[in-house]
Amino acid sequence: MKKLELKQLIKEVLDKNSTEQKIQDYISKGNRGNLDLKGTKITKLPDNLTKVIGTLDISDSNITSLPSNFKVSTNLKMQNTPITSLPDNLSVGKSIYAAGSKLSEVPNNLYVGWMFNIDNTPLKDKYKSDIALRNAAVSKGGMIVVGDFIQKYVSPPKPKYVPPTNKEMLLTLMNDENQAYEEDSAWFDLSLKQREKIIDTYLNDPKVRKKFETNGEGYDANPKDEDTYITFLLNYIGEYYGDNYL
C-alpha cells in the first residue's frame, strides 16, 4: 500500500471515530441542540440515536439509512445522500429537505410538520405534486401538514368579514378611544350627537354610502377585519363626511 493511500485510510478511520464520538457526546447531553453531520463519511447512525431535539444535518454524507422510529423536532436535512428509503414512524417537527437524494418511496406513518422537499429524487418522479405526495403519506397512515403547493388545500379559508350595519354597534366601536390615531382626531372632536347624525347619514343614505365606500383613499370595499373597517370609518367619516353632513 502506498504512503498516500495509507495516510488517507488513517484519516478516514480517525474521521469516522471522531464523528461517532461526536454523536455519542450529543446523546450523553440529552440529544438537545442541532446535530451537524454534514459531509460525514460514516454510512449509518447508531441505534441508540433515537431522536434529535433540534435540526439534524446529514446532507452530502455517506449515510444510507436512519434509525427506526426516529424523531427530529425541527428540520431533517438530507440533501444529496444515498438514502433510498426512510424508516417507518419517522417524525419531523418542521421540514425534510431531501433534494438530490435517492429517496424512492414514502414510509409508513410518516409525520412532517411543514414541508417535504423531494426535488431531483426518484420520489419526485413518482409524485409530481405536493398534494400527490401528501395523499401518499396519508394513505400509509402518515401526514404532511402543509407545503408550498398544498397549503391552500389544507388551510381552510377565513370567513368573509361582514361590516356591522347596526348604528349602536358602530358607534360603540368607533367611540372606543383605543382605536384612535392622530389622524382620527376629527371624529373625536365631534359631539356624540354629531357622531350619531353622521352614522345615520352613512347607514340610511345609499348614495352617500356608495360614494363613501368607493372613493375612500386606499379603502378595500371588502375589509378583511373589524380593525381595518373601523380605522377607515374613523379616518374618512370624521375628516371628510363630518364637514359635509353635519
ZITATA-V164556 format. One record per residue. N is the residue number from 0. RES is the residue in one letter. OMEGA is omega as a letter, one per 30 degrees, with the letter a starting at -180 (999 if undefined). Layout:
n: (N,N)
res: (RES,RES)
omega: (OMEGA,OMEGA)
This chain:
n: (0,1,2,3,4,5,6,7,8,9,10,11,12,13,14,15,16,17,18,19,20,21,22,23,24,25,26,27,28,29,30,31,32,33,34,35,36,37,38,39,40,41,42,43,44,45,46,47,48,49,50,51,52,53,54,55,56,57,58,59,60,61,62,63,64,65,66,67,68,69,70,71,72,73,74,75,76,77,78,79,80,81,82,83,84,85,86,87,88,89,90,91,92,93,94,95,96,97,98,99,100,101,102,103,104,105,106,107,108,109,110,111,112,113,114,115,116,117,118,119,120,121,122,123,124,125,126,127,128,129,130,131,132,133,134,135,136,137,138,139,140,141,142,143,144,145,146,147,148,149,150,151,152,153,154,155,156,157,158,159,160,161,162,163,164,165,166,167,168,169,170,171,172,173,174,175,176,177,178,179,180,181,182,183,184,185,186,187,188,189,190,191,192,193,194,195,196,197,198,199,200,201,202,203,204,205,206,207,208,209,210,211,212,213,214,215,216,217,218,219,220,221,222,223,224,225,226,227,228,229,230,231,232,233,234,235,236,237,238,239,240,241,242,243,244,245)
res: (M,K,K,L,E,L,K,Q,L,I,K,E,V,L,D,K,N,S,T,E,Q,K,I,Q,D,Y,I,S,K,G,N,R,G,N,L,D,L,K,G,T,K,I,T,K,L,P,D,N,L,T,K,V,I,G,T,L,D,I,S,D,S,N,I,T,S,L,P,S,N,F,K,V,S,T,N,L,K,M,Q,N,T,P,I,T,S,L,P,D,N,L,S,V,G,K,S,I,Y,A,A,G,S,K,L,S,E,V,P,N,N,L,Y,V,G,W,M,F,N,I,D,N,T,P,L,K,D,K,Y,K,S,D,I,A,L,R,N,A,A,V,S,K,G,G,M,I,V,V,G,D,F,I,Q,K,Y,V,S,P,P,K,P,K,Y,V,P,P,T,N,K,E,M,L,L,T,L,M,N,D,E,N,Q,A,Y,E,E,D,S,A,W,F,D,L,S,L,K,Q,R,E,K,I,I,D,T,Y,L,N,D,P,K,V,R,K,K,F,E,T,N,G,E,G,Y,D,A,N,P,K,D,E,D,T,Y,I,T,F,L,L,N,Y,I,G,E,Y,Y,G,D,N,Y,L)
omega: (a,a,a,l,l,l,a,l,l,a,a,l,l,l,l,l,a,l,l,l,l,a,a,l,l,l,a,l,l,l,a,a,l,l,a,l,a,l,a,a,l,a,l,l,a,a,a,l,a,a,l,l,a,l,l,l,l,a,l,l,l,a,a,a,l,l,l,l,a,a,l,a,a,a,l,l,a,a,l,l,l,a,a,a,l,a,l,l,l,l,l,a,a,a,l,l,a,a,l,l,a,a,a,a,l,a,l,l,l,l,l,a,l,a,l,a,a,l,l,l,l,l,l,l,a,a,a,l,l,a,l,l,l,l,l,l,a,a,l,l,a,a,l,a,l,l,a,a,a,a,a,l,a,l,a,l,l,l,a,l,l,a,l,l,l,a,a,l,l,l,l,a,a,l,l,a,l,l,a,l,a,a,l,a,a,l,a,l,a,l,l,l,l,l,a,l,l,l,l,a,a,a,a,l,a,a,l,a,l,l,l,a,a,a,l,a,l,a,l,a,l,a,a,a,a,a,l,a,a,l,l,l,l,a,a,l,a,a,a,a,l,l,a,a,l,999)
